[in-house]
Amino acid sequence: MAKLYFRYGAMNSGKSTGLLQVAFNYEERGQRVLLAKPQLDTKGDTAIVSRLGMTRDVDFLIHPGDNVRELFAKVASGDDPDALLEHVEVKPVACLLVDEAQFLTPGQVDDLFRIAVLDGVPVIAYGIRTDFRTAAFPGAGRLLELAHSLEELKTICRCGRKAVFNTRRIGNEIVFDGEQVAIDGQDIAYESLCGNCYLEASGGRLGS
């Protein structure tokens, strides 16, 4: 039986790089993969962007109201006129890879589970568990509940310990209030911290 995998980690733990490496591995062996990400992730527009400089366009974007299983079936069959990439030869899909999966709705994560179990296509979702306030993203929370396999991708804090939390910076200031979703860019950046450094930065505060 195909499985739903959730590979999670703090910011800058190599999630997008790992996804692109998995895609390369499948295609090196002549197998077809589909790449997707939530439309909410505007960084890179329609591409998955790795910190190492690698980029690749996704095959389809997932909008908040989309039924992911139906969308996947259309793109996989070559019948979707809105697909972002055209495939010369329509082969069976060996794996679906989803970046920034924390931005999916719980119902869309349910769709990923159905793709794996009912359609027999492995799904590997990459994302972060919690936001800058240590609250779980809805998509990540559902993945932790449903995924057959959980794998933590590790990165380090500025102090050398394992980083587990994400902090949001506006300029040089770490902030602990604001909307859950704010894509990093010119004014907003993120840093991964261990528990000790997070509590030190927040004055002992956890949550909103």
N, C-alpha and C positions, 0 to 999 in steps of 0.2 A: 504494500500500500504506500502510495506517495504521502509525504508528510509536509506539514507547515513548520517552517523553522523561523525562529526569531533570534537574530544576532544583534545584540544591543550593546551600547557603551556610551560613556560620556562624550562630550564634544571632542573632536580631534583624536578619536581612537581608531581611525582608519576604516570606518564603515563603508564609505563610498569607494575607497581604494579596493577594499576587499570584494565588494560587489563587482567592480569592473574586472578584477582578477578572475572571479568565478565565471563571468561571462566569457572571458578569453579562453579559459580552460575548456568550457563546453564547446565553443566554436572551433577550437584547435582540433577537436576530435570529430568535427563534422556535424555537430548537433546544433539545433536551433534553440535560441533562448529569446525571450521577450523581456524588455526592460520597461519599467513604469515608475512613476512617482506622482505624489499628489500635486494637483495644480496649485495648491496653497504654497508650495515651496517655489518661490519665484527666483531664487538664486540659480543662475545658469539658464534661466528661461526654460527651454524644453530639453535641457541637457543635464546629465549627472556630472557634477564637477568634483574632482578629487583635490585635496590639498597639495598633492604631489604634482599637479598640473595636468593630469589626465582628464579628458572630457569625452562624453559620448551622448548622443541624442537618445532619448527614450523612444520606445515604440508607441506609447500612448500616455497621456496625462489622465489622472483620476480626479474628477471634479467632485465637490462635496455631495452632490445628489446622485452620483453614478452608481449603478449596480455593477460592481467590478467583475462579477462572473460573466454577465452578459457582454460587457465590454471586452473582456479577455477573449471570449468565444468569437466575437466578430473579427478582432485583430488576428487571432490565431488562424482563422479560416481564410483570411484575405478578403473578407467581404465588407470591411469597414472603410468607407470612402474618406473618413476623417483621420485615419491612421497617420501618424507622423512620419513613419518610414515605410517604404515599399519593399516588399520581398519578391525577388524574381521568381523564386521557387517556394511554394508553400509546403513546408514539411511539418510533421508533428512537432509540437513544442516540447522540448525536453525539460525546461525549467522556466518558471516565472520569477524574476528578480525585482523586488520593490524597494526603492530607496526612500528615506524619510518617512517610514511607515507610521511614525507616531502621529502624523497629521491625518491619517485615515479616521473615519468614523468607526465606532464599534461594529455597526452593520457591515461596513466594507471589510473589516477583518473577518467577520463571519463568512463573507463571500470568498476570501482567500482560503479559508478552511475548506469550503465546499469545492473549490477548484482542486485542492490537493486530494481530498477524500473521494469526491464523486467523479471528478474528471481525470483523476490519476496523474496529475501534473505536480511535481514538487514545487513548492513556493518558498522562497527564501526572502524574508523581510528584514530590512536593516533599519535601525532607528535608535532613538534615545528613550529612556524610561521616563524621566522627570524633567520638568521645566526649571527655570532659575529660582523658583520658590519651593522646590523639592516636591511639587505636586505632579502626579502622574498625568501624562497626556492620555486622552480617552483611547486612542488607537493602541498605544503601548500597553495600557492596562488590559485591554481585551486580548492582545497578543500574549501577554503573560498568563492569561487565563486559558487560552485555547491552544497555543503552539505545542506541537509534539516534542519539539526540541528547543531548548534555550541555551544560548551561548553568549557569554560576556566577552566583549572585545575590550581589552584593557589599555589604558593610557596613564600617564603620570602627572601628578600635581607639580607645581613650581618647587615644592619642598622635597620631591623625590618619592613621596608615597603614592599609592594607587589613587587616582582621581575617581570620584564617584558622583560628584555633584557638578552642575553647570551654573555659572554665574553670568549675569548680564552686565555689560559695561556700556555706559553712555559717556563718550569721551574717556576720561580717566577715572570716572566714578562708578563703583559697583552699586547697582540698584536692586531693590527687592520688591518693588511695586510696579505694576503695569500689566498690560495684556499678556496672556499666556504666549501668544504667537507674535514674534517680531523677528523677521529674517535679518540675519547679520548683513551689514553693509557699511555705508560711509559713516553713519552716526552710531551704529550699534555693533558691538562685538561680544564674543563669549569667551570665557575661560573655564577650564575644567579644574576643580579643586578637590582635595581630599576632605574628609569630614572635619578634621581639625582646622584646616585653613578656611573652610567655609564658615564654621562657627565663629572663628576669629574675625572674619570679614563682616559677618552679619551681627556681631555683638551677641552671639548665642541664639539668634533667631532661626527658627525652622518654620517654613510655611508662610502663608500670607497673613 
